[in-house]
Amino acid sequence: MLTKDHQPFKTLGPRAAQLVAMLYERERHIFTLADVADITGLREPSLRSFVRTLVDRGVAMRLRSGLFILVPFELGSAREYLGNPYVVARELMGSRIHYLSHASAMDLHGMVTQPQLAVCVTSPAPMRGRTIHGTEFHFVRCKPSDVFGTTEHWVEKQEKVVVSDLERTIIDGLKQPEHCGGLTEVAKGLSIRLADMNARKLVDYALRLNIGAVTRRLGYLMETYGIGSPEELGELRANLTSTYNLFDPILPSEGKFLARWRLRLNVSPEEIQAVGRS
């Protein structure tokens, strides 16, 4: 192939051309060494040498060891391309149980007002964070029993991912607001999708997770925004201990103590109410 200046780039030999054509035909623009071996018949060490040549020529970009993505030819001489970061996250996880969570889930559910520069994945499997083509991938570890409240979400015409549902997204945000930009952002997300929230699921998820700080924060927000019945709020209050938790654990320990929900309000009630009205 030639550029407008008649300089060759991303030259494909017959085997590479066959590989690219078959990967697109199979809708495997993110592919593994096993995919290459299946299509080309190559085996080690020729297999890795062949794929390394594809990367060197800018035909593909390495995502991690053994995982690659095709760089679209329409990008010209560009040698780096990430594609949909949520699909990449799915492929990075492979067969490991996981779901997109926190700020990423909020983004997919239309609960944020700012573009997201990182991808957050929750899984029982240990994974190291990484940055690919300027996008950070954060992996949050959880217990296997805490994987619940998930759903499938189409992110492209033919690509879907597993993501926390609306209610579980809020619960995860209340548990670890540092992955959402703080409790105020979680409250904002809740207020944006307020009409679609299922109060019963919020309460059930919080009780199932059985984390006191989550129960306190949820009860306070539900009461502030008028979500749920008195009975449901009563279920949450029945599970409180005498211990106080900060409303937002990433902010300084200050503010008034709210005995009703055993919270120290280091974000003013006026600000939380204002978020709900915005």
Secondary structure per residue as TSV (DSSP state, phi and psi in degrees):
chain	resnum	aa	ss	phi	psi
A	1	M	-	360.0	147.4
A	2	L	B	-120.2	147.2
A	3	T	-	-82.4	177.8
A	4	K	T	-63.1	-24.9
A	5	D	T	-91.2	10.0
A	6	H	-	62.6	32.0
A	7	Q	-	-102.0	129.1
A	8	P	B	-67.9	144.0
A	9	F	-	-152.6	151.0
A	10	K	S	50.5	45.2
A	11	T	-	-64.7	132.7
A	12	L	-	-112.2	127.2
A	13	G	-	-79.5	175.6
A	14	P	H	-56.5	-42.4
A	15	R	H	-68.5	-42.6
A	16	A	H	-65.6	-40.6
A	17	A	H	-62.4	-41.3
A	18	Q	H	-63.0	-42.4
A	19	L	H	-60.8	-50.9
A	20	V	H	-60.4	-44.2
A	21	A	H	-61.2	-43.4
A	22	M	H	-70.1	-36.7
A	23	L	H	-63.7	-42.4
A	24	Y	H	-66.5	-39.0
A	25	E	H	-62.7	-37.3
A	26	R	T	-85.6	1.1
A	27	E	T	57.5	42.1
A	28	R	-	-115.7	62.9
A	29	H	S	-69.7	-20.1
A	30	I	E	-104.5	122.9
A	31	F	E	-138.2	165.4
A	32	T	E	-116.2	171.1
A	33	L	H	-60.2	-33.8
A	34	A	H	-64.3	-37.1
A	35	D	H	-62.3	-43.5
A	36	V	H	-64.8	-43.4
A	37	A	H	-62.4	-39.9
A	38	D	H	-65.1	-39.0
A	39	I	H	-80.9	-42.1
A	40	T	H	-94.8	-21.7
A	41	G	-	80.3	3.6
A	42	L	-	-72.9	151.8
A	43	R	-	-129.5	167.3
A	44	E	T	-59.8	146.7
A	45	P	T	-88.9	-3.9
A	46	S	H	-59.6	-33.1
A	47	L	H	-59.5	-54.0
A	48	R	H	-65.7	-36.3
A	49	S	H	-63.2	-40.3
A	50	F	H	-65.0	-45.5
A	51	V	H	-68.7	-35.7
A	52	R	H	-61.9	-36.5
A	53	T	H	-65.6	-39.5
A	54	L	H	-60.3	-41.9
A	55	V	H	-67.8	-44.2
A	56	D	H	-60.8	-33.1
A	57	R	T	-87.5	-1.5
A	58	G	T	79.2	14.7
A	59	V	S	-77.1	-31.7
A	60	A	E	-139.7	159.6
A	61	M	E	-123.5	139.2
A	62	R	E	-79.5	127.8
A	63	L	E	-93.3	-41.5
A	64	R	E	-162.3	179.0
A	65	S	T	-56.3	119.4
A	66	G	T	82.9	2.0
A	67	L	E	-129.2	131.1
A	68	F	E	-138.5	161.9
A	69	I	E	-130.5	137.8
A	70	L	E	-70.1	136.5
A	71	V	-	-92.5	116.6
A	72	P	-	-55.8	136.6
A	73	F	G	-65.3	-25.2
A	74	E	G	-68.2	-9.4
A	75	L	G	-82.9	3.0
A	76	G	T	69.2	-128.5
A	77	S	T	-83.9	0.9
A	78	A	-	-58.3	137.9
A	79	R	-	-112.0	-2.7
A	80	E	-	-125.5	138.3
A	81	Y	-	-160.8	128.4
A	82	L	-	-99.8	-31.3
A	83	G	-	74.0	-152.0
A	84	N	-	-76.3	116.1
A	85	P	H	-63.7	-25.9
A	86	Y	H	-73.9	-34.3
A	87	V	H	-68.6	-39.8
A	88	V	H	-60.3	-43.5
A	89	A	H	-58.8	-43.4
A	90	R	H	-59.0	-43.6
A	91	E	H	-71.5	-33.8
A	92	L	H	-62.0	-35.0
A	93	M	H	-77.9	-25.1
A	94	G	T	60.3	-127.9
A	95	S	T	-87.6	0.4
A	96	R	S	-70.0	139.8
A	97	I	-	-63.4	132.5
A	98	H	-	-166.4	168.7
A	99	Y	E	-155.4	148.4
A	100	L	E	-70.2	136.4
A	101	S	-	-142.6	178.9
A	102	H	H	51.7	-129.5
A	103	A	H	-62.4	-31.7
A	104	S	H	-66.8	-43.7
A	105	A	H	-64.3	-39.7
A	106	M	H	-60.9	-39.5
A	107	D	H	-63.1	-48.2
A	108	L	H	-64.0	-30.5
A	109	H	T	-91.6	6.9
A	110	G	T	67.4	40.9
A	111	M	-	-111.0	10.9
A	112	V	-	-127.0	159.6
A	113	T	S	-115.9	-2.8
A	114	Q	S	-121.0	147.3
A	115	P	-	-64.3	145.4
A	116	Q	-	-96.3	130.7
A	117	L	-	-103.4	2.3
A	118	A	E	-140.1	159.8
A	119	V	E	-117.0	132.7
A	120	C	E	-116.5	128.0
A	121	V	E	-126.8	133.9
A	122	T	E	-107.4	136.4
A	123	S	E	-160.9	150.8
A	124	P	S	-72.1	-16.9
A	125	A	S	-81.2	136.9
A	126	P	-	-71.2	129.1
A	127	M	-	-139.9	140.8
A	128	R	-	-89.9	138.2
A	129	G	-	-64.1	154.5
A	130	R	E	-153.6	160.4
A	131	T	E	-118.3	126.3
A	132	I	E	-124.9	119.5
A	133	H	T	50.1	42.3
A	134	G	T	85.6	-4.7
A	135	T	E	-103.5	126.7
A	136	E	E	-86.3	138.1
A	137	F	E	-115.9	115.0
A	138	H	E	-105.0	137.9
A	139	F	E	-119.8	122.2
A	140	V	E	-104.4	125.5
A	141	R	E	-83.6	139.2
A	142	C	-	-139.2	166.7
A	143	K	-	-75.0	146.9
A	144	P	G	-54.0	-36.1
A	145	S	G	-71.4	-12.7
A	146	D	G	-92.4	4.3
A	147	V	-	-87.4	95.4
A	148	F	-	-155.7	166.6
A	149	G	S	71.6	42.0
A	150	T	E	-115.5	163.2
A	151	T	E	-150.7	164.6
A	152	E	E	-92.6	143.9
A	153	H	E	-137.6	127.5
A	154	W	E	-79.0	121.8
A	155	V	E	-105.0	-17.6
A	156	E	E	-144.0	174.1
A	157	K	T	-55.7	-37.5
A	158	Q	T	-124.3	19.1
A	159	E	E	-130.4	126.1
A	160	K	E	-127.0	155.3
A	161	V	E	-131.1	164.0
A	162	V	E	-95.3	129.4
A	163	V	E	-138.8	153.3
A	164	S	E	-63.0	143.3
A	165	D	-	-73.2	176.9
A	166	L	H	-51.9	-51.1
A	167	E	H	-68.6	-41.3
A	168	R	H	-67.1	-31.4
A	169	T	H	-60.8	-42.4
A	170	I	H	-65.1	-44.3
A	171	I	H	-61.4	-44.5
A	172	D	H	-62.8	-38.2
A	173	G	H	-64.5	-37.5
A	174	L	H	-70.3	-29.9
A	175	K	H	-76.3	-45.1
A	176	Q	-	-134.6	70.6
A	177	P	G	-63.3	-16.9
A	178	E	G	-63.7	-21.0
A	179	H	G	-92.0	7.0
A	180	C	T	-126.1	-0.5
A	181	G	T	92.0	10.9
A	182	G	-	110.5	165.0
A	183	L	H	-64.6	-30.8
A	184	T	H	-64.1	-36.8
A	185	E	H	-68.0	-36.6
A	186	V	H	-64.4	-44.6
A	187	A	H	-61.9	-39.1
A	188	K	H	-63.6	-43.4
A	189	G	H	-61.4	-40.7
A	190	L	H	-61.7	-43.0
A	191	S	H	-69.1	-33.9
A	192	I	H	-63.7	-40.0
A	193	R	T	-107.4	25.6
A	194	L	G	-53.2	-44.2
A	195	A	G	-66.5	-19.0
A	196	D	G	-101.1	-4.0
A	197	M	-	-75.5	138.6
A	198	N	-	-100.7	107.1
A	199	A	H	-60.4	-38.0
A	200	R	H	-62.0	-42.1
A	201	K	H	-67.2	-39.5
A	202	L	H	-57.2	-47.6
A	203	V	H	-66.1	-46.3
A	204	D	H	-61.3	-42.9
A	205	Y	H	-64.1	-42.2
A	206	A	H	-64.2	-43.5
A	207	L	H	-67.7	-35.7
A	208	R	H	-67.7	-39.2
A	209	L	H	-69.6	-33.6
A	210	N	T	58.2	51.4
A	211	I	-	-119.9	118.8
A	212	G	H	-54.7	-43.1
A	213	A	H	-63.0	-37.1
A	214	V	H	-66.3	-44.4
A	215	T	H	-59.9	-43.9
A	216	R	H	-64.0	-49.3
A	217	R	H	-64.2	-41.3
A	218	L	H	-64.0	-47.0
A	219	G	H	-58.1	-43.5
A	220	Y	H	-63.5	-44.4
A	221	L	H	-69.5	-40.6
A	222	M	H	-61.5	-43.1
A	223	E	H	-66.3	-41.8
A	224	T	H	-64.0	-40.3
A	225	Y	H	-96.7	4.4
A	226	G	T	69.6	39.7
A	227	I	-	-102.4	136.3
A	228	G	S	87.3	165.9
A	229	S	-	-90.6	164.3
A	230	P	H	-57.5	-33.8
A	231	E	H	-66.4	-41.3
A	232	E	H	-67.6	-40.4
A	233	L	H	-64.7	-35.3
A	234	G	H	-63.7	-36.5
A	235	E	H	-61.2	-40.9
A	236	L	H	-67.3	-44.5
A	237	R	H	-64.8	-30.9
A	238	A	T	-66.4	-17.5
A	239	N	T	-100.4	7.2
A	240	L	-	-81.3	145.0
A	241	T	-	-102.2	-177.1
A	242	S	S	-79.1	-9.8
A	243	T	-	-69.5	144.0
A	244	Y	-	-101.6	142.8
A	245	N	E	-120.3	152.1
A	246	L	E	-69.5	142.3
A	247	F	S	-62.6	-50.7
A	248	D	S	-117.8	107.7
A	249	P	T	-70.3	-10.6
A	250	I	T	-95.0	1.5
A	251	L	S	-107.5	163.3
A	252	P	-	-58.9	154.6
A	253	S	S	-79.8	92.3
A	254	E	-	-153.6	175.0
A	255	G	S	100.5	171.6
A	256	K	E	-75.0	154.3
A	257	F	E	-93.7	131.7
A	258	L	E	-110.0	102.2
A	259	A	G	-63.4	-34.0
A	260	R	G	-57.3	-37.4
A	261	W	G	-118.2	10.9
A	262	R	T	51.9	48.8
A	263	L	E	-124.4	147.4
A	264	R	E	-102.4	115.5
A	265	L	E	-85.0	85.4
A	266	N	S	-85.6	6.2
A	267	V	S	-122.2	128.8
A	268	S	-	-64.6	145.7
A	269	P	H	-55.7	-35.2
A	270	E	H	-63.1	-39.0
A	271	E	H	-68.3	-41.2
A	272	I	H	-65.0	-41.5
A	273	Q	H	-65.2	-37.5
A	274	A	H	-66.1	-36.9
A	275	V	H	-60.8	-41.2
A	276	G	H	-68.2	-22.1
A	277	R	H	-93.3	-14.1
A	278	S	-	-77.5	360.0
